[in-house]
Amino acid sequence: MIRKFLFRNGRRYASKWTVLLIDLGIVAVSFILAYFIRFNLSFNFDVQKLWTQLPIIIVLFTMAFMISGSYKGVVRHTGIKDVYAIFNAVCLASIGAIGVVLANRSAGFVDGFTIPLSIIIINSLLTFISLSTSRYVFKIVYETMMNGSTSPSKNLIIYGAGESGIITHNTLTNHSKMRAKVVGFVDNNLQKVGKQINGVKVYDKSILTPEFVRFNNISEIIFSIQSINPKQLRVLVNEVVDLPVKVKIVPPVEDWINGELKVSQIKRVQIEDLLDRPPIEIRNSKVLKDFEDKVIMVTGGAGSIGSELVRQICKYNYRTLIVVDQAESALYDLQQELKQIGYFNFVPIVGDIRDKNKMRVLFQEYRPDRIFHAAAYKHVPLMEQNPYEAVKINVAGTKTITDLAVEFEVEKFVFVSTDKAVNPTNIMGATKRIAEMYISCRQQDGKTKFVTTRFGNVLGSNGSVIPLFRKQIEKGGPLTVTHKDITRYFMTIPEASQLVLEAGAMGQGGEIFIFDMGESVKIMDLAKNMIRLSGLRYPEDIDIKITGLRPGEKLYEELLANGENTLPTYHDKIMISKVRDIDYSATRTMIDELCISNLFFKDNVVQLMKSIVPEYISNNSDFCKLDGEKSKDLKKQSEIGLPQLNN
């Protein structure tokens, strides 16, 4: 019955005035006990004086409790800070009692009023112990009663026995709904191993074995180490990913809410945390000065890269930000998100970059100084089946925005390209390369400085492999990988956006910016790690299925095309690609022809694209027939994992 009552009323909190009255009652009992202890548990003292002194003690403690605020804490969540508040209140009241006694001796406010110093000291000790114990007992009783009415708790290991680990332990154990039991701490500091923290033993990492995990029924390992870099984290996580547990991590202390860790902030280790390179950090940024009082336009502003560009641009002191996208729902969601965090100086425009009349009206009305062109179709297999749309958006759409930028003398135009434009093997990559070439052609025609950024796959973007694997894991698998040896470069969305902004600031026109993305990642290894990080086993729990290369797909991606080399910039991770010379007149003529041709006749269009981009050789595609012997050689090399043909 009591348990049912507690469970039903578990979310209610006792009034602070109720807590204050109970505390004062404990003070009164402690004061009376202090007299009994002082006089050997007898009545050999003046009881009348006790009743005279007690109200004054009550008043003094009331004032002390008010000052320290010890009665305001939630008793069921009592912690070390609450004990400090009780200690401060007891000390303050005891000092006040001594002061009142001494003042009465001098001034004689109350005849015969005095309290022996021994009584004050004994009362202080009894009161402090009683108040602390009462809170602790209530907390234990409450947790015991509440835990008895819910499902069994889960057992955890906290990796890190430092201050962050202790805070994590307290956060977990104080959360009534979590009902987590910390089986132990794990720490590499041998001086801590074998000792106990809050009654929990500290172990060496050697105990993290399948046998130990199964015997203790451990379901999660939480990494709570503040001073750890991604490389160290990757090493530690790799040591435990084969265990049948979920791996989680405590965020940096600066991300805690009002300086306090919340259970909701403890997240699973993401594959992004285990990149085989340190995160890209832009220092000595020129962006702040470059955006000062400028009108900025972002096309494709509701997409994965475009929306992050918009979020980062919003932090600068620009004049106006125009966000263009044809996806109404995604643009609306971005608008609401920005408004909620306090950004209002932007103009969302629903529009298609292929609509030259609409785009011209925008340029006439807002006169942009900076354009970040992120609008594009990017999914390789879909574009292989729909070359019409790929050319109309990625080439003709880019041509429209580029021509308007030259006409309206936009200061800088930053084009978001892809590593798939390098020695392309598919429609999407070829259209992005053609767009790069057209931008190079227009660089010669006006005042606009055209800059291109080229990078690999973006973690977490719409349609990327990471969200796909997550969905497949949620459904129980299998995970689908197109080839056991396929590799890709990866970067995070904030890193990609940061690169684009920095390139726009440092670019002087005509450059293609690429950056050091570290080692390429084997997709098969990526899939295995994602299975393990989900607390599952490969292949026992979830298997991986090889489906074969998709139309137009490469085994690996490149960042430099044939005939290109790099120059350094002031950032050691960002380089400038020196592109080969092209015949601007002939190239522009062919691109103009491509944009006005009847695009429903696929073979004719693709053949023209191959003329514009000689290194474009289709792979695993219906268009391989247009390449003849080159396509056969490329297919043979793809099957054995050799580098592609250089043209």
N, C-alpha and C positions, 0 to 999 in steps of 0.2 A: 504493500500500500504506500509506504514512504517512498519506495523507489519510483512507483508510478507518478506520485505527486512531484518528485524532483524532475523526472523526465518531462512531465507536462509543463512544469514551470521553470525548466532549466535555463531559459533565456532571460528570465527576470533577474534583476539585480537588487540587492538590499539597499534601502535608502541610506545615504551617508549619515543621516541623523540617527537612524537606528544603530548603525555601527558606532557612532559617537556615544550613544547612551550605553551600549554594551561595554565599550572601552572604559567609560567612567565607572560603571559597576565593578569592572575588574580592578580598577584603581582603588575603589573603596574597600573591597575585600582584601586586596593586597596590603593596604594601610593597616587594617585591623589585624591581619596575620603578622605584620611586622611587629606590633606590640606584643603579641603572644610569643613570638620567637625571641624578642628582646628580653622578656621576663619569664623565660624557661617554661613556656606553655601554661602560664598561670594567670590569675586575675590580680596579681600583686602590682597593680598600677591604678591610677585615678581614671576610672571609666568616664567620668564627667568631662575631664580634659580631652579625652579622645573624641567625644562627640562635638566638642567645641572646635577642635583642630580639623576634623574631617571635612566640613564645608569649605574651609579655606584651601585644603589640599585639592578638593574637587574643582574649585574655581581656578586654581593655578594650573591644574592639568587640562582643564577645558581651554584655557588660553593657549597653552602649549600645543595642544592638538590642533587648534585653529591655525596657529602660526605655521606648524610643520605640515599640515594637511594630511596627516597620517590616516585619518578616518575616511578620506575620499577614495582610497584605493579599492579595487574590486577584490574582495577577500578570496574568491576562488582562484584568482590569478596572482596571489601574493608572490612577490619576488624579493630579491636582495634590496632593491630600492625602497620597497615598503618597510623592510626591517630597518634600514637607515633612518627612514622618517620616524619610526617608533622610537629608536634610540635617541634621535635629536629631541623629540618631544619629552621623553623621560628626563634627559639631562637638563633641558630648559626648565621644566617644572621643579626639579630638585634644587637647581640653583635659585629659582624664585622662592622656594620654601625657606632655604637658608637665608636669603635676603630679607624675607618677611620677619623671620625670627630675630635676626640681628637688628633690624629697624625697630622692632617692638621693644627690644632691650634698651635701645637708646631713647626712643620717644615715649614708650609706654602707652601705645594705643589701646591695648587690651590687657587689663590687669591679670598677671599670672600666666599669660599665654607664652608657651615655649614648646618646642619639639626637640627632643634629644637628637643630636647629629646621627647617632647609631640608627635611630628609627628611620630617618630620611634615607640613609644609605641602604638599609634593608628593604625599605619600601621601593626604592629605585630598582634594585635587583629583581625583587619579586614582580613588580609591575612590568618590567621589560621582558622577563621570561614568560610571564603569563600572557601578555598581549601577543608576543611572537608565537608562542605555542598554540594559543587559541586559533590564530589564523591558519597555522600549518595543519592543525587537526581538522579544521573545517574544510580546508582544501583537499586533504586526503579523503575524508569521508565523502565529500561531494563527488570527487573523481571516481571513487570506488562504487558509489551508488549509480552514477551515470554510466560508467563503463559496464556495469552489470546488465544494462538494458539494451546494449547495442552489440553489433557483431564483434568478433575477436579482433584484437589489435594486430597491426603488422609490425614486423621486426625489421630494424634498420641498422646499418653501420654508417657512422660519420667518419669520413676520411679527412683527418685534420683535427688535432687536439689543441689547437691554439685558441685565441680569443674568439675568432669567428666560429670555430667548431662548438665552443661552449654556448655561444649565443644561439646557434642553430639548435642545439640540444634543448635549451630552455624554451625556444619558440615551439618546437615540436611537442614537447611534453606538456606545455601549458595550453595547447590547443585541444579543447575537449572533444571536438568532432574528429580530429585527426587520429586520436587514440593510438599513437605510435609508441613503440617501445624501442629505445636505443639499446641494442645488445652490446655495443662497444664502440670505442674510438679506435682508429688506425692512424699511426703517426710514424714518420721516419726518424724522429728524434728519440734515440735510445734512452735518453735520460727520463723520458716520459713513459716509456714502455714498462708495463707491469704495475704502474700506479693507477689510482682511481680519480675520476673527476665527476663530481655530483653522484658518487656511488657507482659510476660506470667505468669498467676497466679499459685501459689503453693497451692495444695490441700492436705488435709489429705487423707489417704488411704481408709477411710470410703466411699468416693464418688465413688469408683470402684464398681458400681452396674450395672446390665443389663440395667436399665432405663437410667442411665447416659451415658452408652456406646451407646445405641440406639439413644438417643436424640442428642448427639454430633457426631454421625456417626463415631465413633472411630474404626479403623481397626487394630491398632497395639499398644501394650504396650512394650516399650523398657526399660529394666533394665540397668541402667548406674550407678552402685555402685562398686567402686574399692575395698573397704575393706569389702568384703563379702566372707564367706566360703560356701562350697557346702551345708551344712546343713541349713544355713540361707537362701540361694537362694532357696532351695527346699521348705521351709516354705512359702516364699513370692510368688513363682510361683504357689504353690498349692492354694493360695488365689485368683488367677486370672484365672486359667486354665479353669474354668467353664464359663468364659465370652466368648462371640462370637468374640474373637480377636486373632490375631497372637501374640505370645510372643517371643520377641527377647532379645538379650543381647549384651552389648558392651564388647569387649575383654579387658584383662588387659592392662594397659598402656605400659608395656614393649613389647607387641606384636604390638603396633601401628607402622606404617611405617614411619621411620625417625622422630619419636616422634609426628606424626600427625595422627589423626583418619580419616579414609576413610569410606565412606558410605558402600563400599563393605565388610568392616570388621564387620559390624553389622549383626550378624547371628541369626537365630532362636535358641531358647533354645533347646538343644538336650536332648534326654532321658539320655544320658551319664552324663549330668550335674546334674542329679537328682538321682544318685546312693544313696542307703540308707547307705552309709558309706563314710568316708573321703577317698580321693584318696591315693593309696599306694605310699609312697616315700622311696626310698632306701638311707640311709645315711651310712657313714663309709664304702663305697663300696670297696671291694677288687678286683673288676674287672680290674681296671687300671693296677695294678701290675700283675694280673693273665694273662693278654693278652700281656704283654710287649714282643715284638720280637717273637711272636708265630705264627705258621701257623694254621689257623682256617678253618674248613670246616663246612658248613651249608647245610644239605640235606633238600629238600622241601623249598629251599631258596626263591622261588617266591610266596609261599603261604601267607596267612594272617599273621600267626605268624612268619614264616621263613623270610619274607621280612622285617618285623619290626626288627627282630633280626639282619639282615644284616645292616639295617640303623643305628642301635645303635652301632654295632660292628665297623662300619666304622669310628666312632669318636675316636677310641682308636689307640694306637701305636703298632699295630700288624705287623708281617712281610708280610704275604700273607693271603688273604681271598678267599676261594674257595666256590662258590655258585652252588649247584647242584639241578637241577629240570628237570622233563621231560616235563613240560609245556613251550613250546618254546616262545609263545607270551608273557606270563606273565613274563618270564625271560628277554626277550628283553625289555619290558616296565621298569622293575626294573633297567636294565643296563643303559638305557637312563636317567632315573630319577637320578641315582647316578652320572652319568657324568655331568649332568646339574648343580648339586650342588657342583661339584668339587672333587668327590671321584673317583679315578682311580685305586687304588691298590687292585683290586679284579679280580677274574677269573671266569666268568660265564661258567658253563658246562651243556650242554643239555645231560641228561643221566637218566637211570632208575636204581634205587637202587637194583632191582631184577637181574640186569645184573652183575654177580659176576666178570666176566672177565674185563668189563669196569671199575668197581669200584676198582679192584686190580691195574689196570694201574694207576688210579688216586692216590691211596695210594703210589705206588712205585715212582711216579713222584714228588709228593708234600710233602709226609711224614708229615701229619697233627699232631699237638700237641693237638688240641682241636677239638672235634666234637660235633655239636649241631644237633641232629637227630629229625627234625620236619616233615619229609616226611611221609604222612599217608593218607588213605582214612578215612573220618570222618562222612559222612552223614548216620545217623542211618537207615532210611527206605531203602535207596539204597543198603546198605551193607547187610541188611536183605534178599534182593532178590539176592545178588551177593556175597555169602560167599567165592567163589573161589578167587575173586579179593581182598576181605578183608584179607584173610589169606596170599595170595601171597605178598601183599604190607606190611601190618601191622605186620605180623609175619615173613614170609620168608625174606622180604626186610630188616627188622630190624636185623634178624639173620645174613644176609650177612654183613651188616655194622659192627655189633658187633664182628663177627669172625675176620674180617679184622683189626678192632681196636686192638684186642688182639694180632693178628699176627704181626702187625707193631708197637706194643708197644706205642699206642697213650696214652698220659698222662691222659686225662679226656674225658669221653663220657657222654654227657648230653642228656637224653631222654625226649622228650616232650610227656607226657601222658595226661590223661583226668579223670575227676571224674566219667565218665561212665565206667571206668575200675573197679570201686568199686561195689562189689556185682552185676555184670553185668546181664542185662536182654535182651541183644541183641548181635548180631554178632560183631558189631564194638567194643563195650565195652569189649567183651570177648577176641577179638584179641589183644587189647591194654593191657589187663591184662596178657595175655600169653607172650607178648613182655616184659612186666615188669619182669615176672618170668624168662624168658630166660636171661635177663640182669643180674639178681641176680645170676643165675647159673654161668655165665662167670666171675663174680666178683672174683670167687675163683681161676681162672686159670692163671692170668697173672698180669702184672704191671698196667694195665689200671684201673683207678678209674671210676666206673659207678655210675651215679647220675640220679635220676628220678624226674621230676617235675610234679605235678598233680594239675590241676585247673579246674574251671568250664567253662561256656560258655563265649565266647569272643564277646564283643559288636562290631558290625560292620564287623565281619569276613565274608568271603564268605559263603553264605547259612545260616547265623544266622537269628534269628527271627526279629531283628531290620530292616535290609534291606528289608526283606519280608513284614513287616508291612508298610514300607514307600512306596513300590511299590503298595501295595493294597490300600493305602490311595490315591495315585496319580490316581488310576483307579476308585476311587469312592467307594471302598469297595465291599463286607464286609471284615473285618479282620477275619482271621481264627485262632481259638484257639482250641487245641485238647481236652482240659478238663478244666472245670471252676475252678478246684482247683490245677492245675498243677503249680509247682514252679521250679525256677532255680536260681543258683548262677551266678553272672555276674562279669566281670572285663573288663577293656579296653585293647586293643591290646598293647599299650605301657607298661601298668602294667604287662601283661602276659610276654612280652619279657624281661622286667626288672627283673622279678622273675627268669626267666630261666638263664639269665646271672649271677645273683647273686648266684643262686644255684650252678652253675658251678664253681664259684670262691670259695665258702665256703665248697663245698662237699669234703669229704675225701674218698668216695666210699661206695656204698651199701645203701645210704639213699634214701628215697622218701620224697621230700619236698612238703609240702602243705602250704597254707596260709589262714589267717583269712579273709574270703570274706564278713563278716558281715552277715546280715540276707538274706535269700533267697527271691527272688522277685516273686510275684504271676503274672503269665503271663497275666491273665485277667486284673489286675490293670495296667500292663505295656501297654497293648493295649489301654485301656481307656485314659491313660495319653498321649499317642502318638496322639490319635485323638484330644484331647483338645489342645495340643501344636501346632497342625496344624491349629488352629483357627476354628475347626469344633466341632459339638456336637454329643454326643452319647446318644441315638441311632437315634436322629432325622436326622442327616446328614450322618453318617456312622454307620452301625450296626456291631456287632461281632457275628460270626457264630461258634458254637461248632461242631467240625467235628469228635470227638472221637479219642482216643489214637491211634497213628500209631504203626505199628509192631515194637516190641522191646522197646517201649517208656515207661519210668517210670513217675510216678506222681511227684517224687522229686529225686534229686541227692544227693549222699553222697561223702564225701571226704576221709573217713576212712572205711576200710573193717573190717569185723568181726575179732577179734583177734589183731587188730592194736591199738596202742596208740601213743601219741605224746611227743616229747621232745622240749623244747624251743631253739631258736637260739639267736644271738645278736640282731636280728630284731624282734620286738614284733609281727609283722604280719606274720612272716615266721616260720613254725614249721617243725620238722622232724618226719615222721611217722616211728614207730618201727614195721616193718613187722613181721608177724608170720613166723616161720621156715617152710621150705619146703624140701622135699626129692629131692636134686639137681640131683642125678643120674637118678632116675625114671622120674622126670619132664623133664629133658633134652632129655631122650630117647623118651618120648611121643611127645615132640615138634619136634624132628627130624623126627619122623614118620608122624606128621601132615604136615610138609613141603614137604614131598616127596610122600604123598598119592595122590590117584586119586581124585582131589577135585571136580570133576563134580558130584560125588555122594554125594549130599548135606547132607543127613541124617547121613551117616557114618562119614563125616567130623565133623559135629556139635556134634555128640555123643562123638567123640574123644576130642573135645574142652571141653565138659562138664566133661569129665574124668580128664582133666588137671586142670580145674577150677571148683571145686565141687560146689561153690556158684553161678555158672552161671545157672540161671533159666529163661527160656524164658518167655516173657510177651506179650500177644496179638499178637502172632506169630504162623506161621505154625509149628514151632519147639517145641511148647508147648507139643505136643504129646510125645516128648522124655523125658519129666520130670514127667509124670504120675501125681500122687496126689500132688506133690509139686507145679506143674504148676497151678492146680486148686485152691490151697490155695492162691497162689500169685495173681491170677486173682481176687479172692474174696476180698483180702485186697486192691488191687488197686482200685476196684470199690467203696469201702467205705473210701478210703484215709488213711488206716492204714499203719504203718511201715511194711516193707517187712520181710519175714522170715529170721531168722539168722540160719546159717548152721554151 
